[in-house]
Amino acid sequence: MPIVQIDFFEGKTVEQKRVLAEKVTKAIAESLNCPETAVSIIMREMKTDNYAKAGRLWCDN
């Protein structure tokens, strides 16, 4: 039972998340030779002020 976690910045539409879920599910099921019903996806949206890279908040870029 694969469980995938995807983190991304907030602002994606519900339709974009639907497409992401469908494509990721298909890719994992094909790669691991498991049924699509076994694949779970957790999507977590975050604000740009909750992510930093190289010592700088993303919102400051």
C-alpha positions in Angstrom: 0.0 0.0 0.0 2.0 3.0 -1.2 1.4 6.3 0.6 2.8 9.4 -1.1 3.1 12.8 0.4 3.3 15.9 -1.8 4.0 19.3 -0.4 3.5 22.4 -2.5 2.7 26.1 -2.1 -0.9 27.1 -1.7 -2.8 28.4 -4.7 -3.5 25.2 -6.7 -7.0 24.7 -7.9 -9.1 21.7 -7.1 -8.9 20.7 -10.7 -5.1 20.8 -10.7 -5.1 18.6 -7.6 -7.5 16.1 -9.3 -5.1 15.9 -12.3 -2.1 15.5 -10.0 -3.8 12.7 -8.0 -4.8 10.8 -11.1 -1.4 11.0 -12.8 0.6 10.2 -9.7 -1.7 7.3 -8.9 -1.3 5.8 -12.4 2.5 6.2 -12.3 2.9 4.6 -8.9 0.5 1.7 -9.8 2.4 1.0 -13.0 5.8 1.3 -11.4 5.0 -0.9 -8.4 2.7 -3.2 -10.2 -0.1 -2.7 -7.7 -3.8 -1.7 -8.1 -4.6 2.0 -8.2 -6.9 1.4 -5.3 -3.9 0.6 -3.1 -2.3 4.1 -3.7 -2.9 6.9 -1.2 -1.8 10.5 -1.7 -1.5 13.2 1.0 -1.3 16.7 -0.4 -0.2 19.4 1.9 -0.3 23.1 0.9 1.9 25.6 2.6 2.3 29.4 2.6 5.5 30.7 1.1 6.5 32.1 4.5 6.6 28.6 5.9 9.4 27.4 3.5 13.1 28.5 3.4 15.9 27.6 1.0 19.5 28.6 1.5 18.6 30.6 4.6 15.9 32.7 3.0 12.2 32.5 3.2 10.7 31.7 -0.2 8.3 34.7 0.2 11.4 37.0 0.2 12.6 35.8 -3.2 
